[in-house]
Amino acid sequence: MRLKDLKRPRTDGLPYLGTLSDAAGDTHYQLAISGPGKLIEKTFAETDFQYQIDSKATETDWVPRYQEMWAKQTVQAATKADPETIDALEKKPPAAATRANSMVVSVRRTQGQGTWWAWWWPALALPRGANLFFVLPPICNCAGFVVPNAGDPDLFLSANGPRNPVIAASTRGAGLIDRVAFGPAICWPWQEFVPWFRVNAFSNCATAFGMTGFGVIP
């Protein structure tokens, strides 16, 4: 699926919208991409994203499916990675995200409850300082990773909002895979949260992003 397959907003600032289907063919899911129109068009111009939604999946299914996704999307990049160096000490925390330099990609259920989610966004183009947030519905376990083709994207994870404290972060150097994860060993319904993944462009970069999560309530 590409950006052109989504319903384009008539007014800048309103979200692009699309209907998604799960493994059973149900279309009770909505994708929204919001932010500055020109930045969205530039960032998503070449990406042809893939997704999997399975409302019948269990917590046991989640682990091997994530491992399969990780192995498929990272094995080649991992073998080409350079070593970490003293340059890592030069990296500073990213500047605050604003409406002008940020985009939000969110997914929601419109009916039902409990779902396993997996997403892969290749060929994302981000200018230096830009932020791309990815938001899943409530989950109890989640993981995300960036696989750069060029430049240096960093990855952060917050719970229940973009301004809340970072609960996991990865700020490795240019060309290196960053990944974050969070969740309890046992998936209790009362421990669920809404994950906000933040891909921040430390430099101009072309990157892919993958995320997955499992939840038992809407």
C-alpha positions in Angstrom: 0.0 0.0 0.0 1.2 3.5 -0.9 0.4 7.0 0.2 -1.6 7.5 -3.0 -4.0 4.7 -1.9 -5.1 6.7 1.1 -7.8 9.3 1.0 -6.1 12.7 0.6 -7.3 15.5 2.9 -8.7 18.6 1.3 -7.2 20.8 4.0 -3.6 20.8 5.0 -3.2 19.5 8.6 -6.1 17.0 8.4 -5.0 13.3 8.1 -4.7 11.0 5.2 -7.1 8.1 5.9 -7.3 4.5 4.8 -9.2 1.4 5.6 -7.3 -1.8 6.5 -8.2 -5.5 6.6 -7.0 -8.3 8.9 -6.1 -11.9 8.2 -9.8 -12.9 8.2 -10.8 -10.2 5.8 -12.5 -7.9 8.3 -12.1 -4.2 7.6 -12.5 -2.9 11.1 -9.3 -0.9 11.1 -8.2 2.6 10.1 -4.9 4.1 9.2 -4.3 7.9 9.6 -1.2 10.0 8.6 -1.2 13.6 9.8 1.3 16.4 9.7 2.5 19.1 7.2 1.3 18.0 3.8 4.6 18.7 1.9 6.6 16.8 4.6 4.3 13.8 4.4 4.5 13.7 0.6 8.3 13.9 0.7 8.7 11.3 3.5 6.3 8.7 2.0 7.0 9.3 -1.7 8.8 6.0 -2.2 7.5 3.8 0.6 5.3 0.8 -0.2 4.3 -0.3 3.2 3.2 -3.8 4.4 1.2 -4.8 7.4 -0.3 -7.8 9.1 -3.3 -7.7 11.4 -4.6 -10.9 13.1 -7.3 -10.6 15.7 -7.1 -14.4 16.3 -3.4 -14.4 17.2 -2.3 -15.2 20.8 0.5 -14.0 23.0 2.4 -17.2 22.1 2.1 -16.5 18.4 3.7 -13.0 18.9 7.2 -14.1 19.6 8.0 -16.3 16.6 6.2 -13.8 14.3 8.4 -11.0 15.5 11.5 -13.1 15.2 10.6 -13.9 11.6 10.0 -10.2 10.8 13.3 -9.2 12.5 15.4 -11.8 10.7 13.8 -11.0 7.3 14.3 -7.2 7.5 17.6 -6.8 9.3 20.0 -9.7 8.3 21.5 -7.9 5.3 21.9 -4.5 7.1 23.4 -6.1 10.2 26.3 -7.7 8.2 27.2 -4.3 6.8 27.2 -2.4 10.0 30.2 -0.4 11.1 31.6 -0.6 14.7 30.5 1.8 17.4 33.1 4.6 17.9 33.8 7.5 20.2 31.7 9.7 17.9 28.7 8.3 19.8 29.5 10.8 22.6 28.9 13.7 20.3 25.2 12.9 19.9 22.9 15.2 21.8 19.2 14.6 22.7 16.9 15.6 19.9 15.1 19.0 19.9 11.5 19.1 20.8 9.0 17.8 18.3 6.7 20.5 16.9 3.8 20.6 14.5 6.1 21.9 11.8 8.7 19.2 12.0 6.6 16.1 12.9 4.2 13.6 11.4 2.0 11.0 13.2 1.0 7.6 11.7 -1.7 6.0 13.8 -3.7 2.8 13.6 -7.0 2.1 15.4 -9.6 -0.5 15.6 -13.2 0.6 14.7 -14.8 -2.6 16.1 -13.8 -5.6 18.2 -10.9 -6.1 20.6 -7.5 -7.8 20.9 -5.1 -7.8 18.0 -1.6 -8.7 16.8 -0.1 -5.9 14.7 3.0 -5.8 12.4 4.1 -3.0 10.1 7.0 -2.5 7.7 7.6 0.9 6.2 10.5 0.8 3.7 12.2 3.8 1.9 11.2 6.6 4.3 13.0 9.9 3.5 13.4 12.2 6.5 15.2 15.6 6.5 17.5 16.4 9.5 15.4 17.2 12.6 12.2 15.7 11.3 10.1 13.4 13.6 8.0 10.5 12.5 5.7 9.1 15.2 4.0 5.7 14.9 1.1 4.9 17.2 -0.5 1.5 17.8 -3.8 0.8 19.6 -3.4 -0.4 23.3 -0.9 -3.3 23.6 0.9 -5.0 26.4 4.1 -5.9 24.4 5.7 -4.0 21.5 8.9 -3.7 19.6 10.2 -1.3 16.9 13.3 -0.9 14.9 14.9 1.4 12.2 17.1 0.0 9.4 18.9 2.9 7.8 19.9 2.9 4.2 21.7 6.3 4.6 22.1 8.8 7.4 21.4 8.4 11.1 17.8 7.9 12.3 17.3 7.4 16.1 14.5 5.7 17.8 12.5 6.5 21.0 9.5 4.9 22.7 7.0 6.6 25.0 3.7 5.4 26.5 0.4 7.0 26.1 1.5 10.2 24.5 4.4 11.9 22.6 5.3 14.2 25.5 5.5 11.5 28.2 8.9 10.2 29.4 10.9 8.0 27.1 10.7 4.4 28.3 13.2 3.0 25.7 15.6 4.6 23.3 18.3 3.7 20.9 20.7 6.3 19.5 23.4 4.3 17.7 25.5 5.8 15.0 24.9 6.3 11.3 24.1 3.1 9.4 23.4 1.1 12.5 20.1 -0.6 13.3 18.3 0.9 16.3 15.6 -1.0 18.1 13.5 -0.6 21.2 11.0 -2.8 23.1 8.8 -2.7 26.1 6.3 -5.0 27.9 5.8 -7.4 30.8 6.6 -11.1 30.8 2.9 -11.9 31.1 0.3 -10.0 29.1 -2.2 -8.8 31.7 -5.0 -6.6 30.3 -4.6 -3.9 32.9 -0.9 -3.4 31.9 -1.8 -2.3 28.3 -0.6 1.1 27.0 -0.6 3.0 23.7 3.0 3.0 22.3 4.4 6.1 20.6 7.4 5.2 18.6 9.4 8.3 17.5 11.9 8.1 14.6 14.0 11.2 14.8 16.4 12.2 11.9 19.7 13.1 13.6 20.8 13.7 10.0 19.2 13.6 6.6 18.3 9.9 6.2 16.7 7.2 4.2 15.4 4.5 6.4 13.0 1.7 6.9 10.9 1.2 10.1 9.2 -1.9 11.5 7.0 -2.3 14.5 4.9 -5.0 16.1 2.7 -5.4 19.1 0.1 -7.6 20.8 -2.9 -6.5 22.8 -6.0 -8.2 24.3 -8.3 -5.2 24.6 -9.3 -2.4 22.1 
